Amino acid sequence: MTSWVINIRIGLYNMLDSLADPNVAITIGLVLALGIIATVKRFLDTSGIFAAGIIGIIVGIGGHWTWLAILLMFLVTGSFATRWSYDEKDAMGLAEAREGARNWTNVIANGGAPALVSMIAWLSSDSIIWAAPFLAAVAVASADTLASEFGVLDPRVRMIISGKHVAAGTNGGTSPTGQLAAAAGSLLISFLGCILFTTFSVGFDADIVRVFCVVSLMGWTGCQVDSILGALFENRGLMTKGQVNLVSIAFGAGATFLLLGLI
């Protein structure tokens, strides 16, 4: 009985000691802020908030609170893009359901790969090498979301593989507006991440200019991979939208890891 009580006390002491860690404290604060903002602004439904909270804890503690901040920036910009001309997209039958409030499947599809990279970083003896791949994963998610939400309003849609004209919203369809939005989404996350990571955390294991260029490129490229997978597999019912998102985001993270190790 005595040893059991001692173990509980040790566990509580370790928990309180962990909460005293500034990174853990800021992470918890950001996750709480996420829950409040997502609820008030209806960015996420109840299941989405729960999933985002779990992913937020994994990212903030496994990586760093700045990593979580970047993920939150993606949530805000992505939600803004979703609600841009929402009525027009709704009339076309291409708007997100529930007035743009994302559910847990969308959160996992876009946040699963960043969370996995964060867990790998936590287990790694040299976690700094995973900062750029994490940033690239979020850049792909940002590029794809902005491309989808803004590009759907552009009627100049062509299939990414065949180049044939297709209807807006077709899986694998790309438009000039969508491509520009994808580039902007990737550049935004890459730029903000490079500033945050080098200012408030240990930064990267490579030159920041190289990181910015590679992450920006892979963010946009990952969006193209998403379109290709959509054309080849999602249209045939072989992959779901969430699976396509997850694979393309993982591609961006993996390609960034390999490229920065080679150049």
ZAMARGU-4260 file (C-alpha; in steps of 0.2 Angstrom, whole numbers, plus 5000, padded with zeros to 4 digits):
<rodrens>
0) 5000/5000/5000 | 5014/5012/5005 | 5024/5009/4989 | 5008/5012/4979 | 5005/5029/4987
5) 5023/5033/4984 | 5021/5028/4965 | 5006/5040/4964 | 5015/5054/4972 | 5030/5052/4960
10) 5018/5051/4945 | 5010/5067/4951 | 5027/5075/4954 | 5033/5071/4936 | 5016/5077/4929
15) 5018/5094/4937 | 5036/5095/4933 | 5032/5092/4914 | 5018/5106/4915 | 5032/5117/4921
20) 5041/5115/4905 | 5038/5131/4895 | 5035/5121/4879 | 5022/5110/4887 | 5014/5124/4895
25) 5013/5134/4879 | 5007/5119/4869 | 4992/5116/4881 | 4988/5135/4880 | 4988/5134/4861
30) 4977/5118/4861 | 4965/5127/4872 | 4965/5142/4861 | 4962/5130/4846 | 4947/5123/4854
35) 4939/5140/4858 | 4943/5147/4841 | 4937/5132/4832 | 4921/5132/4842 | 4917/5150/4841
40) 4921/5152/4823 | 4914/5134/4819 | 4930/5129/4810 | 4928/5112/4816 | 4914/5101/4822
45) 4914/5092/4839 | 4923/5077/4832 | 4936/5088/4823 | 4940/5098/4839 | 4943/5082/4848
50) 4954/5075/4834 | 4963/5092/4832 | 4966/5093/4851 | 4975/5076/4851 | 4985/5080/4836
55) 4990/5097/4843 | 4997/5089/4859 | 5007/5076/4849 | 5014/5090/4838 | 5017/5102/4851
60) 5026/5090/4863 | 5033/5079/4850 | 5040/5093/4840 | 5039/5110/4847 | 5025/5123/4851
65) 5031/5133/4835 | 5026/5117/4825 | 5009/5118/4833 | 5008/5136/4829 | 5011/5133/4811
70) 4997/5120/4811 | 4985/5132/4818 | 4990/5145/4805 | 4985/5132/4792 | 4968/5129/4801
75) 4964/5148/4801 | 4970/5151/4782 | 4961/5135/4777 | 4945/5139/4785 | 4946/5157/4778
80) 4948/5149/4760 | 4934/5137/4763 | 4922/5151/4767 | 4927/5162/4753 | 4912/5164/4741
85) 4904/5150/4751 | 4887/5153/4744 | 4893/5153/4726 | 4902/5136/4729 | 4887/5129/4738
90) 4876/5134/4723 | 4888/5124/4712 | 4887/5109/4724 | 4905/5110/4728 | 4905/5118/4745
95) 4911/5109/4761 | 4896/5102/4771 | 4891/5110/4788 | 4895/5127/4782 | 4914/5123/4781
100) 4915/5115/4798 | 4928/5101/4796 | 4926/5084/4805 | 4938/5072/4812 | 4942/5063/4796
105) 4947/5079/4788 | 4958/5083/4803 | 4967/5066/4802 | 4969/5067/4783 | 4978/5084/4785
110) 4986/5083/4802 | 4990/5064/4802 | 5006/5065/4793 | 5012/5081/4803 | 5008/5072/4819
115) 5018/5056/4813 | 5033/5067/4809 | 5032/5075/4826 | 5032/5058/4835 | 5047/5052/4824
120) 5056/5068/4830 | 5052/5065/4848 | 5059/5047/4846 | 5074/5053/4836 | 5091/5057/4844
125) 5092/5072/4832 | 5075/5079/4831 | 5080/5095/4822 | 5081/5085/4805 | 5063/5083/4806
130) 5058/5101/4807 | 5059/5104/4788 | 5049/5088/4784 | 5036/5094/4796 | 5035/5111/4788
135) 5033/5103/4771 | 5019/5092/4777 | 5009/5107/4782 | 5014/5116/4766 | 5006/5102/4756
140) 4990/5103/4766 | 4990/5122/4764 | 4993/5121/4745 | 4980/5108/4742 | 4966/5117/4753
145) 4969/5134/4745 | 4970/5126/4728 | 4954/5117/4730 | 4944/5131/4738 | 4950/5145/4726
150) 4952/5135/4711 | 4935/5128/4711 | 4929/5146/4706 | 4939/5146/4690 | 4930/5138/4675
155) 4946/5135/4666 | 4949/5117/4673 | 4959/5104/4664 | 4963/5086/4670 | 4981/5086/4676
160) 4985/5070/4666 | 4976/5072/4650 | 4974/5091/4649 | 4956/5089/4644 | 4943/5102/4650
165) 4933/5095/4664 | 4920/5102/4676 | 4925/5112/4691 | 4927/5101/4706 | 4932/5086/4697
170) 4946/5075/4705 | 4962/5078/4696 | 4956/5094/4689 | 4968/5110/4690 | 4965/5128/4685
175) 4977/5143/4684 | 4968/5151/4699 | 4970/5134/4709 | 4989/5133/4704 | 4992/5151/4710
180) 4983/5147/4726 | 4993/5132/4729 | 5009/5141/4727 | 5003/5155/4738 | 4998/5142/4752
185) 5015/5133/4751 | 5025/5149/4751 | 5015/5156/4766 | 5018/5141/4777 | 5036/5140/4772
190) 5039/5158/4775 | 5030/5159/4792 | 5038/5142/4798 | 5056/5148/4793 | 5053/5163/4804
195) 5045/5155/4819 | 5057/5140/4819 | 5073/5150/4818 | 5066/5163/4831 | 5058/5153/4844
200) 5066/5136/4843 | 5082/5127/4837 | 5078/5130/4818 | 5084/5118/4805 | 5099/5107/4801
205) 5101/5115/4784 | 5103/5133/4778 | 5087/5142/4780 | 5087/5148/4761 | 5088/5130/4756
210) 5074/5125/4768 | 5063/5139/4762 | 5065/5134/4743 | 5064/5115/4746 | 5049/5116/4757
215) 5040/5129/4746 | 5043/5118/4731 | 5038/5102/4739 | 5022/5110/4746 | 5017/5114/4728
220) 5023/5098/4721 | 5013/5088/4734 | 4997/5097/4729 | 5001/5091/4711 | 5003/5073/4718
225) 4986/5075/4726 | 4978/5079/4709 | 4987/5065/4701 | 4981/5053/4714 | 4964/5060/4713
230) 4963/5057/4694 | 4970/5040/4694 | 4963/5032/4710 | 4950/5043/4718 | 4939/5045/4703
235) 4939/5026/4701 | 4934/5023/4719 | 4951/5016/4724 | 4955/5029/4736 | 4945/5041/4747
240) 4948/5060/4747 | 4956/5058/4765 | 4968/5044/4759 | 4973/5055/4744 | 4977/5069/4756
245) 4986/5059/4768 | 4997/5051/4755 | 5001/5067/4746 | 5006/5076/4762 | 5017/5061/4767
250) 5025/5062/4750 | 5029/5081/4753 | 5037/5077/4770 | 5047/5062/4764 | 5053/5071/4748
255) 5059/5086/4758 | 5069/5074/4770 | 5077/5066/4755 | 5081/5082/4746 | 5089/5091/4760
260) 5099/5076/4764 | 5106/5076/4746 | 5109/5094/4742
</rodrens>
